[in-house]
Amino acid sequence: MEERFFASFIHCYFIAFGVVLGGALIGSIGAFATGEPPLTAIGRIASKLRIWAIAAAIGGTFDAFANFEKALDGSAMDVFKQILIILSAMGGVKTAIALLSWTIQEEVG
């Protein structure tokens, strides 16, 4: 069971990271095609994708709430693991935002 938790922890981090990074970069191609500045679009798109990346990484919002509810009926360790999974996804988003902000030399709001 512990191996499964660590695998989920790592997967959630990189899924959230990939959603923000990939979505912003691919979205900037559309901005370029329509005549908008692509670097500005990267920052704008990345800030809009934050919550969606977390929801995608944890498997959708309803699944996370269902797991959290099951964990509340169970042990405190299950609640702690679910919180760590969510924090992992948030860390992936934060890392992607920091990388994009560093790359485009703008603050991503």
Secondary structure, 3 states (H helix, E strand, C coil): CHHHHHHHHHHHHHHHHHHHHHHHHHHHHHHHHCCCCHHHHHHHHHHHHHHHHHHHHCCCHHHHHHHHHHHHHCCHHHHHHHHHHHHHHHHHHHHHHHHHHHHHCCCCC
